[in-house]
Amino acid sequence: MKKWIGLLAAVFTAFTAQSQARTDAFLAGLLARNTHPVFQEVLRHPDTYRLQIIYTRIDRDRNNVPTFTHYYFHADSTAYFNPASTVKLPLALLSLEKLNDLNKPGVTSRTAMQFDSAHQGQTKEWTDNTSETGLPSIAHFIKKAFLVSDNDAYSRMYEFVGQATTNRTLHAKGYADTRITHRFVRMTPEENRHTNPVRFIRPDGSLIYAQPAAYNSDAFDFRRTAQIGKAYRTNRDSLVHEPFDFTTRNKYPLEAFQQTLQSVLFPLSVPEKQRFRLTPADYAFLHQYLSQFPGETNYPKYDATQYYDSYVKFFFRDSLHRQLPAGVRVFNKVGWAYGFMTDASYVADFNNQVEFMLAATLYVNKDEILNDNTYEYDSVAHPFLYQLGQTIYQHELKRERKNRPNLKAFQLVYENRVNDNRPTVKDVDN
């Protein structure tokens, strides 16, 4: 008991002395019970690790209607972290919403599309040999972005939606402190303001709809600077002895990320303006590929050894755990880059009738040199996130509930991998 009280006191001292970030005593106490050394090292130094956690407890009434209670640890929407691939979630939702708003006969998420180039730095994309048709589509991009966090898929959705529409729409939905400024390729800020012409085509190659190239003339608010580290490597491997400047990069606060995921899984639980204009078929598709494993999927046919079940399920992944517990599915999106690692998840345990949401981000870069590919992902970030996930999961397994949830809506039929002669997809750029 004394040891537990000591750990709790250390955790409270760390976050009250060093920051004004929001922390709830309940969550701090719950986390203090896990004595794993890496876990406690990060908890004791939340500013060093730029740690933020949001745990969402879900309770159901007798009619199975959920209510959500959020608990925070060191959460601060003004504290910058690099969102990396987490921004693929809103781009997927905006892509589907834009298709619905276009309302063009014959143009759906599965309609073949092709990208041309119209400005410096842009590239064409007319084919995709990982899809069943051999052609790109929004649905296929979303699969790739969710299943293994494919970077090209994100960049193409960014080009379809457009920089202006992306930011105007997210701000209108209430994500005011979010900004999406760039693809995941090397381009200048000006080049990222330009997006490609896109066309949707029939199976015979004839045109259904053409979207012209676009340019975003809107100004971004970069008054709040974000400089991290003591040095960084350039793309030519030169060492620059000054902080890496993220001021103009993508920004996606953890609370916005958590709320976006909640809006997809429980749309009625968020304000109407915060929801995306999606159809029931859109929601079903999103739920499937937020939770399906790469090894279950036929197109793309990912290598199941390299892209194992927990590959992008960070709260259930460490060096020893590559599969989820029996009966558990995780609906989530992750991101990792520049030493930052982030996950927002909805966890459903169908065997034990347990559900919860969890979101977290941390920064692991001991040498404080960015872009040198020397980060403590395996030694610190993955162990921490796994221990965090298990701490909350074990708490939820034991927590008394007035009403057990009926999780039937999330019990989906997933694909069965077909044995054929196609090679598996390996070494994705993510």
C-alpha positions in Angstrom: 0.0 0.0 0.0 2.8 2.4 0.9 4.5 1.7 -2.4 1.3 2.5 -4.4 0.9 5.7 -2.4 4.5 6.7 -3.2 4.0 6.1 -6.9 0.8 8.1 -6.9 2.5 11.0 -5.1 5.3 11.0 -7.6 2.9 11.1 -10.5 1.0 14.0 -9.0 4.2 15.9 -8.2 5.3 15.5 -11.9 2.3 17.0 -13.5 1.4 19.7 -10.9 4.9 21.1 -10.7 5.7 21.2 -14.4 2.6 22.1 -16.3 -1.0 23.3 -16.4 -2.1 20.3 -18.4 -5.4 18.7 -17.4 -5.2 15.7 -15.2 -7.9 13.8 -13.3 -7.1 12.3 -10.0 -9.0 9.1 -10.8 -7.0 8.3 -13.9 -3.7 9.3 -12.2 -4.5 6.9 -9.4 -5.4 4.1 -11.8 -2.2 4.5 -13.8 -0.1 4.6 -10.6 -1.1 1.0 -9.8 0.9 -0.4 -12.7 4.5 -0.6 -11.5 6.1 -1.6 -14.8 9.4 0.4 -14.8 9.1 1.9 -18.3 5.5 2.8 -17.7 6.3 4.6 -14.4 9.4 6.3 -16.0 7.1 8.0 -18.6 4.4 8.8 -16.1 6.9 10.5 -13.7 8.3 12.7 -16.6 5.2 13.6 -18.6 6.7 16.9 -19.9 9.9 15.2 -21.1 7.8 12.6 -23.0 5.2 15.1 -24.1 2.7 12.6 -22.7 -1.1 13.0 -23.1 -3.8 10.4 -22.3 -7.6 10.4 -22.6 -9.5 7.5 -21.2 -13.2 7.3 -22.0 -15.5 5.2 -19.9 -18.7 4.1 -21.6 -21.8 3.2 -19.7 -25.0 2.0 -21.1 -28.6 2.5 -19.9 -31.2 -0.2 -20.0 -31.9 0.6 -23.6 -28.2 0.2 -24.5 -27.8 3.9 -25.1 -24.2 4.9 -24.2 -22.9 7.8 -22.1 -19.3 8.9 -22.2 -17.1 10.1 -19.3 -13.6 11.4 -20.3 -10.7 11.2 -17.9 -7.5 13.1 -18.7 -3.8 12.7 -17.9 -1.5 15.6 -18.8 -3.8 16.5 -21.6 -3.3 19.9 -23.3 -4.7 20.8 -26.7 -2.2 23.7 -27.0 0.8 21.4 -26.5 2.1 20.4 -30.0 2.8 16.9 -31.0 3.4 15.6 -34.5 0.2 13.8 -35.5 1.9 11.8 -38.2 -0.6 9.2 -39.7 -3.5 10.0 -37.4 -4.6 12.7 -39.9 -5.5 9.8 -42.3 -8.7 9.4 -40.3 -10.2 12.8 -41.0 -9.1 12.6 -44.6 -10.9 9.3 -45.1 -14.0 10.8 -43.6 -13.8 14.0 -45.6 -13.2 11.9 -48.8 -16.5 10.0 -48.2 -18.3 13.1 -47.2 -17.2 14.9 -50.4 -18.4 12.0 -52.5 -21.8 12.2 -50.9 -21.9 15.9 -51.4 -20.9 15.6 -55.0 -23.9 13.3 -55.6 -22.7 12.4 -59.1 -24.4 9.4 -60.7 -21.8 6.6 -61.1 -19.3 8.2 -58.7 -19.0 6.2 -55.4 -16.1 5.3 -53.1 -15.5 2.2 -55.2 -15.4 4.0 -58.6 -12.0 3.9 -60.3 -10.2 7.2 -60.2 -7.0 8.6 -61.7 -4.7 11.4 -60.7 -3.0 13.7 -63.2 -0.4 16.4 -62.5 -0.8 20.1 -63.1 1.9 21.7 -60.9 5.5 21.3 -59.9 6.0 18.4 -57.5 2.8 16.6 -58.4 2.8 13.0 -59.6 0.3 11.0 -61.6 -1.4 7.8 -60.4 -3.4 5.9 -62.9 -3.1 2.3 -61.7 -2.9 0.4 -58.4 -1.8 -3.2 -58.6 -2.9 -3.9 -55.0 -6.6 -3.4 -55.8 -8.9 -6.0 -57.3 -9.5 -3.8 -60.4 -6.0 -2.7 -60.8 -7.2 0.9 -60.4 -7.2 3.4 -57.5 -10.4 4.3 -55.6 -11.3 6.1 -52.4 -12.4 2.9 -50.8 -9.1 1.2 -51.6 -7.2 4.2 -50.3 -9.1 4.0 -47.0 -8.4 0.3 -46.7 -4.6 1.0 -47.1 -4.6 4.0 -44.8 -6.4 2.0 -42.0 -4.9 -1.5 -42.4 -1.2 -0.6 -42.5 -1.2 3.2 -42.5 -0.1 3.6 -46.1 1.3 7.1 -46.9 0.4 7.4 -50.6 -3.2 6.6 -49.8 -3.3 9.6 -47.5 -1.7 11.9 -50.0 -4.2 11.0 -52.7 -7.1 11.6 -50.4 -5.6 15.0 -49.5 -5.4 15.7 -53.3 -9.0 14.7 -53.8 -10.5 16.7 -51.0 -8.2 19.7 -51.4 -6.3 21.7 -48.8 -8.9 24.5 -48.5 -11.9 22.1 -48.2 -10.1 20.0 -45.6 -9.4 22.8 -43.2 -12.6 24.8 -43.7 -14.7 21.7 -43.1 -12.8 20.6 -40.0 -13.0 24.1 -38.5 -16.7 24.3 -39.3 -17.2 21.0 -37.4 -15.6 22.4 -34.3 -12.0 21.2 -34.7 -10.7 24.8 -34.7 -7.2 24.0 -33.5 -6.6 21.4 -36.2 -4.7 22.1 -39.5 -3.8 19.9 -42.4 -1.1 21.6 -44.5 0.8 18.9 -46.4 0.9 15.5 -48.1 3.4 12.8 -47.0 5.9 13.5 -49.8 8.6 16.1 -50.0 6.9 19.3 -51.2 7.2 22.9 -50.4 4.3 24.7 -48.5 3.4 26.4 -51.8 3.3 23.1 -53.7 1.1 21.6 -51.0 -1.5 24.4 -51.6 -1.9 23.0 -55.1 -3.8 19.8 -55.6 -4.0 17.6 -58.6 -6.8 17.2 -61.2 -8.7 14.0 -60.6 -11.0 12.0 -62.8 -13.5 9.2 -62.1 -13.8 6.6 -64.9 -15.9 3.6 -65.9 -14.5 0.1 -66.3 -14.0 0.8 -70.0 -11.9 3.9 -69.2 -14.5 6.4 -70.3 -14.9 9.6 -68.2 -17.7 9.9 -65.6 -16.6 13.1 -63.8 -13.5 15.3 -63.8 -12.4 17.4 -60.9 -10.0 20.3 -61.9 -6.8 21.2 -60.2 -7.3 23.4 -57.1 -5.4 26.0 -55.2 -5.9 27.0 -51.5 -5.6 30.8 -51.1 -6.7 30.7 -47.4 -4.2 31.9 -44.8 -3.1 29.7 -41.9 -2.6 30.9 -38.4 1.0 30.1 -37.5 1.4 32.5 -34.6 1.8 29.7 -32.1 5.3 28.3 -32.8 6.3 24.6 -32.3 10.0 24.0 -32.1 11.2 20.7 -30.7 14.6 19.1 -30.0 18.1 20.6 -30.1 19.1 19.5 -33.6 17.9 17.8 -36.7 19.1 16.0 -39.8 18.3 17.4 -43.2 17.1 15.2 -46.1 20.8 15.2 -47.2 21.9 14.0 -43.8 23.5 17.3 -42.7 23.2 18.0 -39.0 21.6 21.4 -38.1 22.1 22.5 -34.6 18.8 24.1 -33.9 15.3 22.9 -33.0 13.1 21.3 -35.7 10.3 23.7 -36.6 6.9 22.1 -36.7 5.1 25.5 -36.8 3.7 25.0 -40.3 3.2 21.3 -40.2 0.0 19.3 -39.6 -1.6 19.7 -36.2 -4.3 17.5 -34.7 -4.8 17.8 -31.0 -5.4 14.5 -29.1 -8.9 15.5 -28.0 -9.9 16.3 -31.6 -8.5 13.0 -32.7 -10.5 11.2 -29.9 -13.7 13.1 -30.8 -13.3 12.3 -34.5 -13.1 8.6 -33.8 -16.0 8.8 -31.4 -18.1 10.6 -34.1 -17.5 7.6 -36.5 -18.4 4.9 -34.0 -21.1 6.7 -32.0 -22.3 9.6 -34.2 -25.3 10.4 -32.1 -23.0 11.0 -29.1 -21.4 14.1 -30.5 -23.1 17.4 -31.6 -24.7 17.3 -35.0 -22.3 19.8 -36.5 -19.4 17.6 -35.5 -20.6 14.6 -37.4 -19.5 13.8 -41.0 -22.2 13.4 -43.7 -21.9 9.7 -44.1 -24.3 7.0 -45.2 -25.0 3.7 -43.3 -22.9 1.9 -45.9 -20.0 4.4 -45.2 -20.2 3.7 -41.5 -20.2 0.0 -42.0 -17.2 0.2 -44.4 -15.3 2.4 -41.9 -16.0 0.2 -39.0 -14.8 -2.9 -40.9 -11.5 -1.5 -41.9 -10.8 0.4 -38.7 -10.8 -3.1 -37.0 -10.0 -5.7 -39.7 -6.5 -7.2 -39.6 -4.1 -6.9 -42.5 -3.8 -10.7 -42.7 -7.6 -11.1 -43.2 -7.6 -8.8 -46.2 -7.5 -9.9 -49.8 -7.0 -6.6 -51.6 -4.4 -5.5 -50.7 -2.9 -8.8 -49.9 -0.6 -7.8 -47.1 2.1 -10.1 -45.8 0.6 -11.4 -42.5 4.0 -12.0 -40.9 5.2 -8.5 -41.4 1.8 -6.9 -40.9 0.5 -9.0 -38.0 -2.8 -8.6 -36.2 -1.6 -6.0 -33.6 0.7 -4.2 -36.1 -1.3 -1.0 -35.8 -3.1 -1.8 -32.5 -0.6 -0.2 -30.2 -2.5 -0.7 -26.9 -2.3 -4.5 -27.6 1.2 -4.6 -29.2 4.6 -5.2 -27.7 7.5 -7.4 -28.5 5.7 -10.5 -27.2 2.1 -9.8 -28.3 1.2 -9.9 -31.9 -2.4 -11.1 -31.5 -5.3 -9.6 -29.6 -7.0 -11.5 -26.8 -9.8 -13.8 -28.0 -13.0 -12.0 -28.7 -11.4 -8.5 -28.8 -11.5 -6.1 -31.7 -9.9 -2.6 -31.7 -11.3 0.1 -33.9 -8.6 2.7 -34.2 -6.0 4.8 -36.0 -2.3 5.3 -35.1 0.6 7.5 -36.1 4.3 7.5 -35.6 7.0 9.9 -36.8 9.8 12.1 -35.5 9.8 10.2 -32.2 6.0 10.8 -31.6 3.7 7.8 -31.3 -0.1 8.1 -31.0 -3.1 5.9 -30.9 -6.9 6.5 -30.5 -8.9 3.4 -30.1 -12.3 2.0 -29.3 -11.9 -1.5 -27.7 -14.7 -4.0 -27.8 -14.4 -7.3 -25.9 -17.3 -9.4 -27.1 -16.6 -12.4 -24.9 -16.6 -10.3 -21.7 -19.0 -7.6 -22.8 -16.6 -4.8 -22.2 -15.9 -1.6 -24.1 -13.9 1.6 -23.7 -12.1 4.3 -25.6 -8.4 5.2 -25.1 -6.2 7.8 -26.7 -2.6 8.6 -26.0 0.5 10.2 -27.5 4.1 10.4 -26.3 7.5 11.5 -27.6 10.6 9.3 -27.4 13.8 10.9 -28.6 16.5 10.7 -26.0 19.2 12.4 -28.1 16.9 15.3 -29.0 18.0 15.0 -32.6 15.0 14.8 -35.0 14.9 13.1 -38.4 17.8 10.8 -37.6 15.7 7.7 -37.3 17.1 7.1 -33.8 14.0 7.0 -31.6 13.0 4.7 -28.6 9.9 3.3 -30.3 10.7 -0.3 -29.3 12.3 0.3 -25.9 9.9 2.9 -24.6 6.9 3.9 -26.8 5.6 0.4 -27.6 6.1 -0.9 -24.0 4.4 2.2 -22.6 1.4 2.1 -24.8 1.0 -1.6 -24.3 1.1 -1.2 -20.5 -1.3 1.7 -20.7 -3.8 -0.4 -22.8 -3.5 -3.3 -20.5 -4.0 -1.1 -17.4 -7.2 0.2 -18.7 -8.4 -3.1 -20.2 -7.8 -4.9 -16.9 -9.6 -2.2 -15.0 -12.6 -2.5 -17.4 -12.7 -6.2 -17.1 -13.2 -5.8 -13.3 -15.3 -2.7 -13.3 -18.9 -3.1 -12.1 -21.6 -2.1 -14.6 -25.2 -1.4 -14.0 -26.0 -2.6 -17.5 -23.8 -4.8 -19.7 -23.4 -3.4 -23.2 -24.9 -5.1 -26.2 -22.1 -4.9 -28.7 -23.8 -6.6 -31.5 -23.5 -3.5 -33.7 -19.7 -3.9 -33.7 -19.6 -7.7 -34.3 -18.8 -7.6 -38.0 -18.2 -10.2 -40.6 -14.6 -9.9 -41.8 -12.9 -11.2 -44.9 -11.3 -14.6 -45.2 -7.9 -14.6 -46.9 -8.1 -16.5 -50.2 -5.1 -18.7 -51.0 -4.0 -17.7 -54.5 -0.7 -17.2 -56.3 -0.5 -13.4 -55.9 2.6 -12.3 -54.0 2.0 -10.6 -50.7 2.6 -6.9 -50.2 5.6 -6.0 -48.1 7.5 -2.9 -47.0 4.8 -0.4 -47.4 5.8 3.3 -47.1 4.1 4.2 -43.8 
